[in-house]
Amino acid sequence: RTQSLDSKDVSRLPTDTHPVPTLLLTTMPSPLFLSTSTENPQRLTIDFKDDPQGSLGAQLINCDKGEPYEMFSPGFAQIGRLLEGETVARKAGVKVGDVIVAVNGSGFRRFAPDYDEKAVKNLSEGSDASNDNAVIHMGTGEAYQALLTKIKTVKAGGSPPLVLSLERYTWDAKVNSWPRFLEAREGNVPEAMKLLQEHETWKSKILPIDLTRDGIQEILRLKAVAEIDIDESGDTIPTVYVNFAKLMAANASIS
């Protein structure tokens, strides 16, 4: 994922019935196009103190089936769907894809955190439950069942109330992007890993991009590459529009 330092000033491409594409960049204070990809999560805490016996109001995805797509998931349970109504999950700001990593301070992690704690943003104002970041080593399916048992045991006890710690990752962090690389190589893990590494190498070599280069300026002038603006909420994965005819024309004029 990439983003300019200042992309407020954009011009819109003409459209009929399709979503309106916006030019990635026209004028800006900085001429650099930077990567905003990050492996640092955001942290979310769900405290059941106001409703000790309340239901989370979400369906969980079992990420402990021994499947290749689970490799980069830090936990064994992920939010798969939010139920309707004023649920605990909705009130706490939970989103689909959030990963449960601890219950009342007891960690349920697949692997140890590999990020800088100082870089983690806390999404729960006034509540940031610490946890031991314990890594769980069990057989297939056992860690997920142990997590559910822990949740049920704490809720049954009533005091202290249930506290869930979750981590939220961006759409292009490995936990979310790895399944796409795996699908692109039809489930072949070594080939998917090679593709992922090639992608990371490409990003490190290409970015940041100097937008003052003549070739880049020509592409922008022709509006050959644009970001499609279809969701003002910011929850949709960024979508890039490429006009290959204009891109080939720009390539021909440059060469």
C-alpha positions in Angstrom: 0.0 0.0 0.0 1.3 3.4 -0.8 0.3 7.0 -0.1 1.6 10.4 -0.8 2.6 12.7 2.0 -0.2 15.1 1.1 -3.0 13.9 -1.2 -5.7 16.4 -0.3 -5.4 18.1 -3.7 -6.8 15.6 -6.2 -8.5 15.9 -9.6 -11.3 13.6 -10.6 -11.5 11.6 -13.8 -14.7 11.7 -15.9 -17.1 8.8 -15.3 -20.5 7.6 -16.3 -21.9 4.7 -14.3 -18.7 3.5 -12.7 -17.2 4.6 -9.4 -15.5 7.9 -9.6 -11.7 7.4 -10.0 -9.5 10.1 -8.5 -6.0 11.0 -9.6 -3.5 9.6 -7.2 -1.5 12.7 -7.1 -1.4 16.1 -8.9 0.4 18.7 -6.8 1.9 18.3 -3.4 4.4 19.9 -1.0 6.6 16.7 -1.1 7.6 14.9 -4.3 7.9 11.5 -2.6 5.3 8.7 -2.9 5.8 6.6 0.3 4.7 3.2 1.5 2.3 3.1 4.5 2.4 -0.6 4.9 3.0 -1.7 8.5 3.1 -4.9 10.6 2.3 -2.9 13.8 -1.2 -3.7 15.1 -3.7 -1.5 16.9 -4.8 -2.8 20.3 -8.4 -3.1 21.4 -9.7 -4.1 24.9 -13.2 -5.4 25.6 -14.2 -5.1 29.3 -17.4 -6.8 30.4 -17.5 -5.0 33.8 -20.8 -3.3 32.8 -22.4 -6.5 31.6 -20.5 -9.5 33.2 -22.8 -12.1 31.7 -23.3 -10.3 28.4 -22.7 -12.0 25.0 -19.8 -10.7 22.8 -22.2 -10.5 19.9 -19.8 -11.8 17.3 -19.1 -15.0 15.5 -15.6 -16.3 15.8 -13.4 -17.9 13.1 -11.4 -20.9 14.3 -7.8 -20.2 13.2 -6.5 -23.4 14.7 -7.2 -25.9 12.0 -3.7 -26.4 10.9 -4.3 -24.7 7.6 -1.5 -22.9 5.7 -3.5 -19.6 5.6 -3.3 -19.4 9.4 0.5 -19.2 9.5 0.8 -15.4 10.1 -2.3 -15.1 12.4 -1.0 -14.1 15.8 -3.9 -15.8 17.6 -6.3 -18.7 17.3 -9.6 -16.9 17.1 -10.6 -14.1 14.8 -13.8 -12.0 14.5 -15.7 -13.4 11.5 -19.0 -11.5 11.8 -20.7 -9.0 14.0 -24.3 -9.7 15.1 -27.0 -7.1 14.9 -28.0 -4.9 17.8 -26.3 -3.0 20.6 -23.9 -5.8 21.4 -20.8 -5.6 23.6 -18.6 -6.0 20.5 -20.2 -3.1 18.6 -20.1 -0.8 21.6 -16.4 -1.6 22.0 -15.7 -0.8 18.3 -14.8 -4.4 17.3 -14.4 -5.0 13.6 -14.3 -8.1 11.4 -10.8 -9.4 11.3 -9.8 -8.4 14.8 -7.7 -11.2 16.5 -8.1 -12.3 20.1 -4.7 -12.6 21.7 -5.4 -12.7 25.4 -8.2 -13.4 28.0 -7.9 -11.6 31.3 -4.2 -11.1 30.9 -3.5 -14.7 29.8 -2.0 -14.8 26.3 -3.2 -17.0 23.6 -0.7 -16.3 20.9 0.6 -18.5 18.0 4.0 -16.7 18.1 5.6 -13.9 20.2 4.9 -10.3 19.3 7.5 -9.0 16.8 6.6 -5.4 16.9 7.7 -2.4 19.0 5.2 -1.9 21.8 5.7 1.9 21.6 4.4 1.8 18.0 1.1 0.1 19.0 -1.9 2.4 19.1 -4.5 1.8 21.8 -8.0 2.0 20.4 -9.7 1.7 23.8 -9.5 5.0 25.7 -9.0 4.5 29.4 -8.6 0.7 29.1 -5.5 -1.1 28.1 -5.3 -4.4 29.9 -1.8 -5.8 30.1 -1.2 -9.4 29.2 1.7 -11.9 29.5 1.9 -12.5 25.7 2.1 -16.2 26.3 2.7 -18.4 23.3 0.5 -21.5 23.3 2.0 -24.8 22.0 -0.8 -27.4 21.6 -2.1 -29.8 19.1 -4.3 -28.8 16.2 -7.6 -27.3 17.5 -6.6 -27.5 21.2 -5.5 -23.9 21.6 -8.8 -22.6 20.1 -10.8 -24.9 22.5 -8.6 -23.7 25.4 -9.4 -20.1 24.6 -13.1 -20.8 24.5 -12.9 -22.7 27.8 -11.0 -19.8 29.4 -13.7 -17.3 28.3 -16.5 -19.5 29.7 -14.7 -20.1 33.0 -14.1 -16.4 33.6 -17.7 -15.5 32.7 -19.0 -18.2 35.0 -16.9 -16.9 37.9 -18.3 -13.4 37.5 -15.5 -11.6 39.3 -13.2 -10.3 38.0 -15.2 -9.6 34.8 -14.2 -10.9 31.4 -11.6 -8.8 29.6 -10.6 -9.7 26.0 -7.5 -8.3 24.3 -7.6 -8.0 20.5 -5.2 -6.9 17.8 -6.2 -5.2 14.6 -4.0 -5.3 11.5 -4.1 -3.3 8.3 -5.4 -5.0 5.1 -1.8 -5.4 3.7 -0.2 -6.7 6.9 0.9 -10.4 6.5 -1.9 -11.7 8.7 -4.3 -10.4 6.0 -2.2 -10.4 2.8 -0.7 -13.9 3.2 -3.9 -15.8 2.2 -4.0 -13.8 -1.1 -0.4 -14.8 -1.9 -1.3 -18.4 -1.0 -4.3 -18.3 -3.3 -2.2 -16.8 -6.1 0.1 -19.9 -5.9 -2.8 -22.4 -5.5 -1.9 -23.3 -1.9 1.7 -24.0 -2.6 3.4 -22.7 0.5 7.0 -22.5 -0.7 5.9 -20.7 -3.9 3.6 -18.4 -2.0 6.4 -17.5 0.4 8.8 -16.9 -2.5 6.2 -14.5 -4.1 5.7 -12.7 -0.8 9.5 -12.2 -0.4 9.7 -11.0 -4.0 6.9 -8.5 -3.3 8.7 -7.2 -0.1 12.0 -6.9 -2.1 10.2 -5.0 -4.9 8.7 -2.5 -2.4 12.1 -1.9 -0.7 13.7 -1.2 -4.1 11.0 0.9 -5.7 9.7 2.9 -2.8 9.7 5.8 -2.2 9.0 7.0 -5.7 10.3 10.4 -6.8 7.3 12.0 -8.5 9.4 14.6 -10.2 10.7 12.1 -12.7 9.5 12.8 -16.2 8.0 9.4 -16.8 5.9 9.6 -13.6 4.8 13.1 -14.5 3.6 11.8 -17.9 1.6 9.0 -16.3 -0.1 11.4 -13.9 -0.7 13.9 -16.7 -2.5 11.2 -18.8 -4.4 10.0 -15.7 -3.3 6.5 -16.5 -3.2 5.4 -12.9 -5.8 6.4 -10.3 -7.3 5.4 -7.0 -11.0 4.5 -7.2 -12.9 6.5 -4.5 -15.9 4.3 -3.6 -15.9 4.3 0.2 -15.8 7.4 2.4 -15.6 5.3 5.6 -12.1 4.1 4.9 -13.0 0.4 5.5 -12.7 -0.7 1.9 -9.4 -2.1 0.6 -7.7 0.6 -1.6 -8.5 0.0 -5.2 -6.3 1.2 -8.1 -7.6 2.0 -11.6 -5.1 1.4 -14.4 -5.8 2.5 -18.0 -3.4 0.2 -19.9 -3.9 2.0 -23.2 -2.8 5.3 -21.7 0.0 3.6 -19.8 1.3 2.0 -23.0 1.0 5.4 -24.7 3.0 7.0 -21.9 5.7 4.3 -22.2 5.9 4.8 -25.9 6.3 8.6 -25.6 8.9 8.3 -22.9 11.0 5.7 -24.8 
